[in-house]
């Protein structure tokens, strides 16, 4: 899976109805593309290193807009609460904390990274360990699609 900021997981399982696709397309067409920067390395415990997008508000807003349209799907199934999301770009998960900390130091030296969020990709993975694939892409602001995040 490419580097990304998750909008909502888990989500409706395939096959998705035309109504779901149209609802998402309309929702994302009403959100203008936005600039952000990946500014720092942060951690979830000792096992997950991630990059912090600033501002995080536009990503949070995307999540809650989708939840509003699909209230049966909470971020991470509600496992981390139902009132807050932490937008992030995971770059490392490992059982070897020392190696992950070394990687985090190297990544931190390359920050900040400036980017534009211009598209939301609907990714799916079927059972059996198959890789994630793009099912649909939705341009923010209703423009033409090019990439999920332009670096």
Secondary structure, DSSP 8 states (H G I E B T S, - for coil): --S---S-SS---SS--HHHHHHHHHHHHTS--EEEEEEEEEEETTTEEEEEEES-HHHHHHHHHHHHH-TT--GGGGTT-SS-----EEEEE-S-HHHHHHHHHHHHTT--EEEEE-EEEEEE--TTT---EEEEEEEGGG-----SEE-
